[in-house]
């Protein structure tokens, strides 16, 4: 669960705080009803707790980006192929380095398999902002992976 929190907040100290607060909430305010596996339920609580943390810190104010600010992303197939050569730890480090808005949308879309409509409702943003942030996150990850692989070859 710490990895889930870290993936959203991008800072290990904050991830520990979110994890702690999440478990306090679980043990004091919630009742598990068995509608899904316990692990899935705890995972959802932690994701919600992380998003609430980012919202409290007012770190979603950077969610809006104009299309002109975003370069084209490389072919997704070549990006996926390059990403396969990285360890999970390195890739998660790159995800954690993304700006808050990009990282949150990327995590919700990729790991939680939410649609842009669901993300927009969850984060109180426009659906277009969600698609823009995902595009920006992919662009930034592609650039970071390319730089990393170029550095590794030296």
C-alpha positions in Angstrom: 0.0 0.0 0.0 3.0 2.3 0.6 3.8 1.9 -3.1 0.3 3.0 -4.1 0.5 6.1 -1.9 4.0 6.9 -3.2 2.8 6.5 -6.8 0.2 9.3 -6.2 2.0 11.8 -4.0 5.5 11.3 -5.4 7.3 11.9 -2.0 8.1 9.1 0.4 7.5 11.1 3.6 4.2 12.2 2.3 3.4 8.7 1.2 4.0 7.4 4.8 1.7 10.1 6.1 -1.0 9.2 3.6 -0.6 5.5 4.4 -0.8 6.2 8.1 -3.9 8.4 7.7 -5.5 5.8 5.4 -5.1 3.1 8.0 -6.4 5.3 10.8 -9.5 6.0 8.6 -9.9 2.3 7.9 -9.8 1.3 11.6 -11.9 4.2 12.9 -14.4 5.2 10.2 -15.0 2.4 7.8 -16.6 -1.0 8.0 -15.5 -3.6 5.4 -18.7 -5.2 4.0 -17.1 -7.9 1.9 -18.4 -6.6 -1.4 -15.0 -7.1 -2.9 -11.7 -8.6 -1.8 -10.2 -6.8 1.2 -7.0 -5.9 -0.7 -9.1 -4.2 -3.4 -11.1 -2.3 -0.8 -7.9 -1.1 1.1 -6.3 -0.1 -2.2 -9.3 2.1 -3.1 -9.2 3.7 0.4 -5.5 4.5 -0.1 -6.0 6.0 -3.6 -8.8 8.2 -2.2 -6.7 9.2 0.7 -3.8 10.1 -1.6 -6.1 12.2 -3.8 -7.6 13.9 -0.8 -4.0 14.7 0.5 -3.1 16.3 -2.9 -6.4 18.2 -2.9 -5.7 19.5 0.7 -2.2 20.6 -0.3 -3.8 22.4 -3.3 -1.5 20.6 -5.7 -4.2 20.2 -8.4 -4.0 23.8 -9.3 -1.4 22.9 -12.0 -3.8 20.6 -13.9 -4.6 22.9 -16.7 -2.2 23.0 -19.7 -2.6 24.3 -23.1 -2.2 22.1 -26.1 0.6 24.3 -27.5 2.8 23.5 -24.4 2.7 19.7 -25.2 5.1 18.3 -27.8 4.1 15.2 -29.8 4.8 11.9 -28.0 6.8 9.3 -29.8 5.1 6.2 -31.1 3.6 4.3 -28.2 5.0 1.0 -29.4 8.5 2.3 -29.3 7.9 3.9 -25.9 6.5 0.6 -24.6 9.5 -1.3 -26.0 11.9 1.1 -24.4 10.0 0.9 -21.1 10.3 -2.8 -21.0 14.1 -2.5 -20.7 13.7 -0.5 -17.5 13.3 -2.0 -14.0 10.0 -1.4 -12.3 11.8 0.6 -9.7 13.3 3.0 -12.2 10.0 3.3 -14.1 8.0 4.1 -10.8 10.7 6.7 -9.9 10.0 8.4 -13.3 6.3 8.3 -12.6 6.8 9.8 -9.1 8.8 12.7 -10.7 5.9 13.8 -12.9 4.1 17.0 -11.8 1.2 16.3 -9.5 -1.6 16.7 -12.0 0.1 14.5 -14.7 1.0 11.9 -12.1 -2.5 11.6 -10.7 -4.2 11.4 -14.0 -1.6 8.9 -15.3 -2.0 6.7 -12.2 -5.8 6.8 -12.4 -5.9 6.0 -16.1 -3.1 3.4 -16.2 -3.2 1.6 -12.9 -6.8 2.2 -11.8 -8.1 1.8 -15.3 -10.5 4.8 -15.0 -11.9 6.5 -18.0 -11.2 10.2 -18.7 -14.9 10.9 -17.8 -14.4 9.1 -14.4 -11.1 10.9 -13.8 -12.7 14.3 -14.5 -15.6 13.6 -12.1 -13.2 12.3 -9.4 -10.8 15.3 -9.6 -13.4 17.9 -10.4 -11.8 18.9 -13.7 -12.9 18.9 -17.3 -12.6 15.7 -19.3 -10.3 17.5 -21.8 -8.0 18.4 -18.9 -7.7 14.7 -18.1 -6.8 13.8 -21.7 -4.3 16.7 -21.8 -2.6 15.6 -18.6 -2.3 12.0 -19.7 -0.8 13.2 -23.0 1.6 15.4 -21.1 2.6 12.6 -18.7 3.3 10.2 -21.6 5.4 12.9 -23.3 7.4 13.6 -20.1 7.9 9.8 -19.4 9.0 9.2 -23.0 11.5 12.0 -22.8 12.8 10.8 -19.4 13.1 7.1 -20.6 14.9 8.2 -23.7 17.4 10.3 -21.7 17.9 7.4 -19.2 18.6 4.9 -21.9 21.0 7.2 -23.8 22.9 7.7 -20.5 23.0 4.0 -19.8 24.6 3.3 -23.3 27.5 5.6 -22.5 
